[in-house]
Amino acid sequence: MKNIKIIITNAFSKLSILAAYLYKRNIAKISWKEYKLCCLELAEIDDQIARNELDGNIVNGKKIIIPPKNESIKYRYLLFIDMYKKYSREEIEQEKKNLLTRLEESKQYKNEKSVELEVHII
């Protein structure tokens, strides 16, 4: 009887440790409201980068047409909500800095003529 109590206690303690680990691993690293706002900002920045770099260019003989801003941002927002859910506040801020740097670099393509782009699938 004593051995069964020890086994049950041991199993319960291991399950408790596992539950605490899983909870800590899956707990939100940033508040939901702040997370949604960050994802919206990232979506707007990414949309502007795409418009600067790709809008009007040609791939395989077809002109690239980016959807209206409200549709495009909505899609990107949902994509970023899914992509960054395991990121901490610091990681999201770093990603935002990277996108802002890329946005500044993409402004050089804004008023250029259309270019035939090649697509390489790796």
HUKA-V475086 format. One line per field, one symbol per residue. ss: DSSP state (a for helix, b for strand, c for the rest). phi: phi as a letter, one per 30 degrees, with the letter a starting at -180 (. if undefined). burial: b if it has 24 or more other ideal C-beta (glycine too) atoms within 12 Angstrom, else e. A space follows every 50 residues. Layout:
# HUKA-V475086
ss: ???
phi: ???
burial: ???
This chain:
# HUKA-V475086
ss: caaaaaaaaaaaaaaaaaaaaaaaaacccccaaaaaaaaaaaaaaaaaaa aaaacccbbccbbcccccaaaaaaaaaaaaaaacccccaaaaaaaaaaaa aaaaaaaaaccccccbbccccc
phi: .ddddddddddddddddddddddddcddcadddddddddddddddddddd dddcejdbbhicddbddeedddddddedddeddcdcddeddddddddddd ddddddddcecdddbdcccccc
burial: eeeeeeeeeeeeeeeeeeeeeeeeeeeeeeeeeebeebbbbbbbbbbbbb bbbbbebeeeeeeeebeeeeebbeebbeebeeebeebeeeebeebbeebe eebeebeebeeeeeeeeeeeee
